[in-house]
């Protein structure tokens, strides 16, 4: 019996994964608001009825894709910013992580870029919530650095927001670069590095205040 249940669970997860992967493929060329269940299930090789065994509607599938798209990037950036090293080393590490993430997860990043200001409210809100969490995690990491010891919580969140917005913009720039063009990637990385250094320079001269 346990073997049978295990097979069924594996088949269910396989079907769910097929729907998510099919959604990513189709959403590279259209918005979620224009996608239909029949189109999605045809791409996934499933019946329309099979879709509703996994998701309430396409909005829910979109929200799951949002979480998948940002989860691993959260962890990598938080690890870098919470690590040791000077500002330039941390900046270089963050940009390298974003570049690699875009190369390895282009469909996920394109989905986020397309849907961040798209027509599906639940997905827009999910992206905003994930970026807020990303900002809070980054602020927490910055607070562990010696130069963040005297910063207020509000100022740390503001600084973290600048970093997160810039990294999101950098990911979008990497996404639009010609595929496989390392020269284009280097130009984007160099510009992003200079811009983040400018933020870092401003950080050193920002007046500190007692912790909130």
Secondary structure, DSSP 8 states (H G I E B T S, - for coil): -HHHHHHHHHHHHHHHHHHHHHHHHHHTSS-GGG--HHHHHHHHT--HHHHTTT-SSHHHHHHHHHHHHHHHHHHHHHHHHTSSS-HHHHHHHHHHHHHHHHHH-HHHHHHHHHHTTSS-HHHHHHHHHHHHHHHHHHHHHHHTSGGGTT--HHHHHHHHHHHHHHHHHHHHHHHHS-TT-HHHHHHHHHHHHHHHHHHHHHHHHS------
